[in-house]
Amino acid sequence: MPVAMAEKSLNAVIVGGSLTGLFQGVVLKNLGYNVRILERAGPDDLREQGAGITAREEVQDFFHKYDRFSGQPYSVRGDGKIQFIDQNGKVTNTWKQQLRMTSWDTLYHRLRANFDGLKSDYVATEHHTSDTGAGAASYEFGCNVTDVKYDMGTVEVKVERSTGGAETLHADLVIAADGPTSGIRRMLCPGTERKYVGYVAWRGTVLEKQISDETKALFRSYVNFFVYPEGHILIYLIPGKNGSLKSGERLLNYVWYCNYAANSPELRNLMTDTEGHYHRITMPRGKMRPEVCAQQMAHAEKILPAAFAEVVRSTKQPFVQCITEVAATQAVFFGGHLLLAGDALCTFRPHAGSSTNQAALHALLLRRTVPLDNAPSKPQNTTLPGPSETDRLTMRAYEFQVLRYAKITSLASVAWGNKNQSSVWVFLGSVFWLALAYIEVSARAMWNWLSGGL
């Protein structure tokens, strides 16, 4: 049930209850804001959104600072290597890089436990530090935001509920964390639409103990790649049921990128489910037509190394995501009272493994930026010290940093995708644009510094 907002406290509304919204919610609650997260999906719909994800530096930093259950690990730590495997199953190259791999559901439940105390088998909630002094927290399912308006320092948020009825909320701060198809972004940035890039990701997981010893020995806790002309696949370990990190209970997660031309018969056939319904972005688990799945399994046996093919064919319910990208050119609206965050601001191709990292980064930068200068009162946080005056960001500086990260990471993911899915000339072209972007943002940062900062 929604919580009543305290009249003298700052109120924040977050539109979207996936990882981005929860990162933001934990920070704002910690600052003393009363926070309402509005999630469009129902409680039975919002589960296992995707599968494996990378917990990069900002994600780790966030949990180090804000996780009240820090004694409980949430990721599989690799052996510090990324390995490339050839058709014969031999390791041909390795990169030294320590990665932490986790899953959407593991982070979701950990963040919910920190935000509103959700109890689950993922988190032992009896062992945690206190959040005394934090604001009130409410997580509300079935909320469709239909409009946002700004008036005299307050944002009006119009909400329709799946249970019936509508209401208008008033907030000092609104975070649009409603993902790649963000309705708020469409309202504020008309013409900024999500675009398909020409290939899809086949995805799935299989229980570690169901895989042969030979395959487990090859993959161990590495991130493993097989690259072939205009296609590639990667496999890595992620937490298992209820976030288990025990050997045998973990999951092998695969992501297999395959080219399908836009508007082609092949793409339409792939994305048409068992009931004849066409899915524009994601073919959900359990909805794929058996003949389509069988065709891809046969393709796996033909083109993939034996260990990769074993994992793919062992997946009971694969799903497919069309790879898309979108980027807004503005992050701050209504004088800093509304922010686009996470995938609502910029959706990358997934190759950089930085979508969740971007969400955590936005939350960490938010702490340095709020409270609003013209807010009626300032929240008092008793959990973490606030940013120093030299560390505090203006809204202009916040926007510069989030747009810079979005631009560089987006172009880097395009280059990586083109390297493995396109011709060498397309790849070199994307490297050129990435290098140009580095020069541009570096020059702008230097100019800002010389002119006295943001």
Secondary structure, DSSP 8 states (H G I E B T S, - for coil): ------TTS-EEEEE--SHHHHHHHHHHHHHT-EEEEE-SS-TTTSS--SSEEE--HHHHHHHHHH-TTTTS--SEE--SEEEEE-TTS-EEEEEE---EEEEHHHHHHHHHHHHH---BTTB-TTS----TT---EEEESSEEEEEEEEETTEEEEEEEETTS-EEEEEESEEEE---TT-HHHHHHSTT---EEEEEEEEEEEEEGGGS-HHHHHHHTTSEEEEEETTEEEEEEEE--GGG--STTTSEEEEEEEEE--TT-HHHHHHTB-TTS-B-SSEE-TT-S-HHHHHHHHHHHHHHS-HHHHHHHHT-SS-EEEEEEEEE-S--EEGGGTEEE-GGGTEE--GGG--HHHHHHHHHHHHHHH-S-TT-SS----SSS----TTT---HHHHHHHHHHHHHHHHHHHHHHHHHHHS-HHHHHHHHHHHHHHHHHHHHHHHHHHHTT--
